[in-house]
Structure formats: C-alpha cells, structure tokens
Amino acid sequence: MASLADVFTGKERTNWLKAWLAVDIAKSGLEQFAENEARTVHTNIYKTVLSSVPVPVACNICNTANLLPCPTQRICNNRGANTPCTRMHDTPEKQPRLCPSTVCNKVLNEIVKQHKYVNPSWKNTTATQWASTPWQIAKAFLPPDGYSGKSSVQDTDFNGIVNFMMNCKHFDTKFSFPIAAGKNSPPCLLTKARDICRIVRHSSQCELTDADLQDIFTTLTNLLSDPTCLAQDVASQEAVKKLAKLQNDDLLHAVNEKLVEVDTIAERTLAEIRIHADKCKRELDEHTERHKLPKDVQQLDEKATTLFYKALKHGKEQVNNIRLMVVGMFDVGKTSLVNNLIWEFRNKTHTKQPLSTEGIDIHRCKLMTDGHWCLDTELIRVKFGGRIEKVVSKNTVTATEDHETFKERIALHKGDEILQHGIKVAKRKLETTSLDESTNEITTSLDESTNEITVSVWDFAGQTLYYSTHQFFLNERSIYVVVMDMTRSLKDIVSKSDGIGIWCGLVDSCTYLDIFKFWLNAIHMNSDNQSGERTIKPNVILVGTRKDKMKGSAEEKEENMNLYFDNALCSFDKHSPIFNHIYKNRFLVNNLSPEDSAFAELRKEIISLAAKQDYWDEEYPVRWIHMEQTLDKMRDKKRQIVKMKDVEKEDLENLHPLGIEELTLFLELQHKQGNIIFFNSGALKDFVVLAPQWIIEAFKCFIPHNQKIEATVLKDWEEYKKYAILKPNVLDEVMKNSPPYIHEYQTAVMNYMEYLNVIAKPLTSEEGITGIPLDFHIVPCLLSRAPPPLHIFTSPPDKPQTPVLAFVFCGKFLPPSLFHRLVAVCIRAWPICQERGQYCLFNGLAIFTLNDTYTLRIWYMDYIIYARIVCCSENEQLDNFIWLFQEVRRKLKKSLKDFFHQSSSVFEECIQCPDMKVSLHNEGLFIVKKFKYTNAIACRVCNPHAVTRSNAMKHWFKEKLDRIETDDD
Ligand SMILES: Nc1nc2c(ncn2[C@@H]2O[C@H](COP(=O)(O)OP(=O)(O)OP(=O)(O)O)[C@@H](O)[C@H]2O)c(=O)[nH]1
C-alpha cells in the first residue's frame, strides 16, 4: 500500500504529485481570463436582449424551471399531459411560464445560441442570478453535473473552466487554434488539457511516467502561452513561470533535504523537551515535597523554605510534640489536675509541683507505651538515644562514606554519652554485617522503635494578673484543657482577692462565666481560623473538677457537669465558631483521688485529639535532634535565657553542626512551636529564651507589689503606680528586687518588653526637638486612672474632627492587653498629648499629638477600639490633612494585625455616622467594606438619614474611596 513517504521517494509518484500541482497552477493561470470572458459573454447577451424589449430592465424573479418547457430533454420527464413533473417542475412556483418582463426567456435563447451543442447545462445554472452574476450564465457551458453549487470561477475546477471555453462559441476567436468540435475532431490544446486532468485524476496507482509528465508540462505551458489572448494575460504568464519552476524543481531532493532538516530539528526539540520535562518533573516533585512541609515552614520566606528542604534531604523524622495548655480560673484545680496526669507527680516519686502556680509551669513528658506520661528529664537518655539510633542507622545505609570513616567520625564524639548510647546498635550492626545484610535488620529495628510522642504540659496561673502575658503563648499548635470548678456557679463573682481585673479587662464584677468565655475567645482568636478559611478541628477539652464535692449519684454528677458546660456554651452566639473548637467528650474529675480512671482516659483523649490535628506527623530534619538535645542540656543547667553566641558555640560541638543560617531557622521553628522564645530581629536575635516562663517573670517585675522600696525612690515609685511612668531609678529598683536570671539580663528584659509592646519610651514634643525618645518608659497596662467624662475627649464640641474610626473585633472579644499594646505602639510613634503638665493617658483612653494642630484620640470599650483625629483650631480645613489621616489609619490597622501574626483579619473596620454629635458606644457603626457596593446606607440612630459613601470614607479611607469611584466609572 502506498504510504505518504512513497510520494517523496518513488519517482513516478512524485511525477503524479507534480502533475496535480501543474494542473492547479494552470487553473490559477486561466481563472482571470475565464472570469473576464464570462463577463463579456454576459454583457453581450444582456445587451442583445434588453435592446429587444420595450422596457429594458433586467429580471431576477424567474427561476430556471419557469423558463424551460416541460419536458426538457435530460432535465425532466413529463411524458403525459396528465402526469405531473416530478423533477424540475414539481411545485406550482416552478411551472413553465413566460418572463413577465419578456427578458429571461430571451436570455435563455441567447445562451442556447452561444452554446456549441444542443443542451446547455440548465441544472447547473440559477436563472434568478443571471442578471447579477455572469458566472451563472458561464455555468450553462460547464459539464452537466457537479457544478450547481459553484458560484464563482475560483470555486470551479480546471475541467469546468476548460469546458466553458470549449462549449461557448465566444471562445472561438480567443485562441490561435481551432477548438476541437466533438469527439471526432483532432484534439486541440484545450481538449488535451482536459484529458490531462482526467489522466491525473483517474490514475489508479497515483503514478505518472517521466514522458507523460513532460507532455503535461508542454501542453499546459503551450495553452497558457497561446498568442491570441493568454500570452498577454498577466496571471497566465505568472502560471507559465510557476510551471517552469515546478518542472525543474528536484522535488525529491528538496524534500529529502527538508526531511533531514526536519529530522535534525525534531531530534533537537525532543532532546530539549526531554530536558525540560525532566526539569518540570523535578520541580513538580520538589513542589509536592514542599507542599508537604510543615505549615510553619510554608509560612517562611523562600530562602528559609529552601534551607529547610535541604536539611530534610539529610534525613527526616516525624515529630509529634503535643503542647497541652491547662487553663481556667485560679483555684479551680488546674495544678492538681496536671499532677494527676504526670506519673512522677501522681506516684510521688518526684516532689509534686506546689499548688497555686505563678506564671506558667511547663513540664516536658514522654508518652510511654503503657499510656503514662513520664517526666522527660528522667528519660533524656532514652529519648535522644532512640532518635539518634534511627538517624545513625538511616544515615549509614544511605551515606556514601565507608565504614572506617564513619567509625572514625563517631569515635570523635566518645564523650557524648547519649550519642554513644544511640549509635551503639547501629555500630554493632555495621561491624558485624555487610550493608546489604544489615538493611533488613536495621529496618526491623526502626519499625520496632515507635514514633516518639512528647507532651509539654503548660500549667497556666489562674490569676487574671497573668492573663495579658498568657496571650503570647496561645497558638493553634496546642490542645487546650479548660478547667471549671463544678462547685462554683457560673454566675458567681470571682473573688476580689484575685487582684487587678484590668489585666484582662475583667472588672470587679467578673463572673466564672466571664472567665470561661475569656479563655475560649482567646483560644479562638489565636488560632488563625478567624475568617473560616480552614475547617476548625476540635482542640479544646472541657474538664470539671471537685466531683467529690458534687451532690448525687455518679450519673447525676455527670449529668450536672454536662448541664453546667451546656449552659456556659449557650452564652455564645448560635453560629459562633467557638463551638467548632470544643471536643464532644467532657471529663469530670476528683483531683483528690489520683487513681480515678478519668485521668487515664483524659490522657488517651488528649493524644487522640492531637493525632487528628494538621501538624501531627509533620517531618523535621533529623539532624536537628542534636540541637534540641543541646537546648535541653542548657535547660537542665537551669538556664532560662542564653546568649545566641553560646548556642552557636554549642552547635559547633555537635556531630552535625547546623551553621548559623540553619541554626536560626531551627530556633525560629522552635519558637513557632512554642518551645522557646526567639525573635530573629534587632538586638533580640542575640538571645534565646529557653523557658517561656522567663518572659512572665520579666513581665512580673514591672507590676508593683509589696516590694521593699528605697526611700530615695519612693516619690517616683508612687508616680509609677499612679501614672505608669517608669523612670530609670525606678527601673533600677525593680531590677534590684528581681531574681538574678532577670537582672543579669536587664538589657534583654527591656528589649523583650519593648518588642512585645509592654513598655514604650515616649517622644519629646517641645518645639525644635520633637520626636526624640525620652529616657523613661510608660507601661500602658498599668494605666489605671479613669478618664474624665469620656465624651469631652472623644467628641469635643465645635472642633473640626474626623468621623470616628472603629475596629470592631470578631466574636465580640477583645483582650484589653491588645489596646495596651496599641497604646505602646502609638507612644513610640507620636508624642503623648499633655494637659496641665500631665500626660493624657488613662485607663482605656490615650491622646497623641500628630502635629501642631491635630491630635489623635484612641479609646476602647468592650470589643471595639475607636480612633478620632481632632483639630484644635476651629478654622482649619480637615481636607488639607487627608494624607495624615490615611497614614494614621494604616499604622493602627497594621499594628493590630501584627499582634496576631495571622493571615485572616480578626476585626472589621467601621466608620461611625459622621453626623453623630457625641460618639456613642457601638451605635451607628457602618462596615466600610459595604460602601464598596452601595452609595449610601441608612443611619437609624441620629434622625433617620442616609450616610453617603463619600461622607463615610473621605477622611480615613480617601485612597479606597478614590479607587472605588474610579472603578464605578
Ligand atoms: N475537693 C477537691 N479539691 C480540689 C480538687 N481539685 C483541686 N482541689 C483543691 O483546690 C485547691 C486549688 O487547687 P489548684 O490545683 O492549686 O488550683 P489551680 O487552678 O491550679 O490554682 P492556680 O494555680 O492558683 O491557678 C487545692 O487546695 C486543691 O487541693 C478536687 O477535685 N476536689
């Protein structure tokens, strides 16, 4: 069977193909000539006809059937008078009749006259188009079949065009040779040309001899060069040139050359595609791998992710650390519960931790195979030994270095007891078996050692004093146990002996229910789930204590506990996302009975809940084990904070030193997991806080309690307590009274407190030296002075002022520490406003000087932080300072967002009705985003009226407003 390749490789097939091309070229050479002549024929016919009719108007309503009698030979078959025509005259419209203008019948007669033979091809032609389309008349001269749908010369094939010339008398004078008349006449160039077409078309083998091809070229060239007309026709002569070129074109050679060229290009392209595909595959694999990286890592920048990825290549292990946060009101039994969860405390092999926690107590435990949690310090050898054994075994199997080098390398670390323990098994295997043989054994040993699960139990102090610092430690990588005392009613007021409620915004009348809600809200707020982008997995277990003090049977107690928590949860909105955090199983315990089976069950549930979290089984580089061990060793030496350069030094001592970049990455991730505190920023990157409690201890120093104060400092001390102004001499006194691990690191303490926005240095505001930090600090969370009537500050009469900007916190929850931190940010950014020599800083309100005429006022109530800019000069135009308002808003918003480090927003920006004379709390607030879709919103508070988009947004949101309005255009 002929193949496509044969067309190029078989000579005769190439000839056949060339013949086709020659016919095609010849057709293109005749087209223009045929079209011109068709037009002439058309003109002549109509000239003759129209000159013979009274009204010389062309007709276009007669169809061919109307003009032909029935029957007409070769067209229709009406043989009897009563038999209706089934072909041409088959409908009433197609019955024979005279042309109403007496034109069309005459045209038909002219066509007949022009035709050399008896029957023009009526089936081809459409009479209604005779007047308008010359080619419709030409088509009457074409062969009878196959041309009815062809509307132009271009549509018509070579055979059709040649037939037109042969059958129409008009062409008799257009050629130098007599056109053959019928089959019996000697062939002319036109008949020969027509035969060529037939030969090529009907060749059964698609082959042509050289001689035949030569003949074809000669005939077609001669025809196209006919001296009478065609020799003068541009298109014909162009075709003649093309034919000559085709005739001499060594198609075979050219095609072969082309094929070689195509082949080379294809090879090259394929090679490139292969390289590219490999690269894509590698990138895709890497991308997939990267996608599997721990979520904390994915949030880091590209450089850090790459570094982590590289570190993983040296071996990875699944890390399953559970952070268990035990929270609740003071005295509810949290510490007792923790004591009952940890084996050593329960069985008194270890001094129980003292009751009433200060700050946070953290206990690192390992999950034993029998389900007990044992203190990590006792197990440190086992813990690291086991993990290192895995690393060594894995590395040995995959490493390229030989046994001797490996042995030498580990020999260097003889002093490392834990490492030696860990590599013991692997080493023995190396020395006694070949690598191939050992693989199975090693795999078995790896399978046997189950994955390490560690639990760090965080026992939070219940005193509200600590609540603002507790916020730093809550994150979504935690399982929470919220403890409630079942003997306390939800409505019970928390004892005033607790101290200062302002720390958490819970004032004197705060109830147990308020505390319960505070914790659940705080857990949700710090869970990076605010916008509902991800499904929240339950991570909170509710535990009731003092089961022994409850009345009734075991079942009744259980029922009452459930009722208690149901009532407490009912206080949240029906659709609150808080519910998603709560685990369905609750626990009721008697902390005085350590044998209570509820503790074992609770431990089990905590592990199974943690195993369902996204971070479970995340993979971390095995070579980080040594650094973890190093940090633990430092902790064992009771070091709570260490200098970075000491950590670097220790790193160099390790079997696999990480180097500064990887070490920093390791520390950043340890921070994210809540194991240490490390900020890779400014002076703070020189320190690593090993024990998070240290931060609380540092914070505690700034809270005035019954310290013994030197008489010389007493005045400033009083000022500190009253106005939260921390002068250097007071600071020295505070430090002097603090434990060594705090005052030895005084600079670090101050840096951390500034970084966490617990303290801030105010700026000078005198003329000429504005904006220079002063030498003392303000501690915003100590601001206890109540503001004078709030409205005087928030809505001063007759002063130009912006509308009130409000940050409304989702879930109706705002820990006041957030406002205090915002005040610290503002203190650092703008001088504090003064009145009669005193700072305008109050509990819940602060005023700052933005420039000579404008002041910024920020205040908060419940879950809303407000801001307003007021001008002191009555004649000033607010419009001149729009840019300043934008800048202030951006700063406030960014600071609030930064406090959470989370992708979704925890608050909504609102504008209070600009017409409101005195700013009312939580009234007339409009979500700014809504103005994107609407021009005005009705205000139902101050006389029903509409607040327009422009009025609402022009001060604080001018840029956004401009963008929206441009989009609208
Ligand atoms: N009868 C009874 N007493 C309990 C129970 N749980 C705790 N207690 C007692 O309540 C007191 C306070 O217990 P803690 O465990 O210190 O309470 P806490 O919540 O840790 O308190 P802070 O650390 O101050 O926040 C102690 O005297 C405990 O013995 C319990 O289930 N039943």
The ligand as a Tripos MOL2 file, in Angstrom:
@<TRIPOS>MOLECULE
LIG
   32    34     1     0     0
SMALL
NO_CHARGES

@<TRIPOS>ATOM
      1 N1        -12.0900   18.5290   96.9330 N.pl3     1 LIG1
      2 C1        -11.3780   18.8280   95.8730 C.ar      1 LIG1
      3 N2        -10.4000   19.7590   95.9670 N.ar      1 LIG1
      4 C2         -9.6850   20.0560   94.8980 C.ar      1 LIG1
      5 C3         -9.9430   19.4450   93.6370 C.ar      1 LIG1
      6 N3         -9.0750   19.9800   92.7450 N.ar      1 LIG1
      7 C4         -8.3080   20.8750   93.3990 C.ar      1 LIG1
      8 N4         -8.6600   20.9330   94.6800 N.ar      1 LIG1
      9 C5         -8.0790   21.7730   95.7110 C.3       1 LIG1
     10 O1         -8.2330   23.1330   95.3210 O.3       1 LIG1
     11 C6         -7.1310   23.9050   95.6700 C.3       1 LIG1
     12 C7         -6.5810   24.6340   94.4690 C.3       1 LIG1
     13 O2         -6.1030   23.6910   93.5590 O.3       1 LIG1
     14 P1         -5.0160   24.0260   92.4790 P.3       1 LIG1
     15 O3         -4.7730   22.7910   91.7190 O.co2     1 LIG1
     16 O4         -3.8630   24.7340   93.0350 O.co2     1 LIG1
     17 O5         -5.8080   25.0640   91.6130 O.3       1 LIG1
     18 P2         -5.2640   25.9100   90.4080 P.3       1 LIG1
     19 O6         -6.3640   26.0810   89.4920 O.co2     1 LIG1
     20 O7         -4.0250   25.3200   89.8600 O.co2     1 LIG1
     21 O8         -4.9090   27.3060   91.0360 O.3       1 LIG1
     22 P3         -3.8680   28.4270   90.4910 P.3       1 LIG1
     23 O9         -2.5950   27.7270   90.2240 O.co2     1 LIG1
     24 O10        -3.7800   29.3980   91.6070 O.co2     1 LIG1
     25 O11        -4.4530   28.9970   89.3050 O.co2     1 LIG1
     26 C8         -6.1230   22.9550   96.2760 C.3       1 LIG1
     27 O12        -6.2270   23.0070   97.6820 O.3       1 LIG1
     28 C9         -6.5830   21.5810   95.8150 C.3       1 LIG1
     29 O13        -6.2510   20.5320   96.7170 O.3       1 LIG1
     30 C10       -10.9810   18.4590   93.5440 C.ar      1 LIG1
     31 O14       -11.2640   17.8620   92.5120 O.2       1 LIG1
     32 N5        -11.6560   18.1970   94.6970 N.ar      1 LIG1
@<TRIPOS>BOND
     1     1     2 1
     2     2     3 ar
     3     2    32 ar
     4     3     4 ar
     5     4     5 ar
     6     4     8 ar
     7     5     6 ar
     8     5    30 ar
     9     6     7 ar
    10     7     8 ar
    11     8     9 1
    12     9    10 1
    13     9    28 1
    14    10    11 1
    15    11    12 1
    16    11    26 1
    17    12    13 1
    18    13    14 1
    19    14    15 2
    20    14    16 1
    21    14    17 1
    22    17    18 1
    23    18    19 2
    24    18    20 1
    25    18    21 1
    26    21    22 1
    27    22    23 2
    28    22    24 1
    29    22    25 1
    30    26    27 1
    31    26    28 1
    32    28    29 1
    33    30    31 2
    34    30    32 ar
@<TRIPOS>SUBSTRUCTURE
     1 LIG1         1 GROUP 0 **** ****
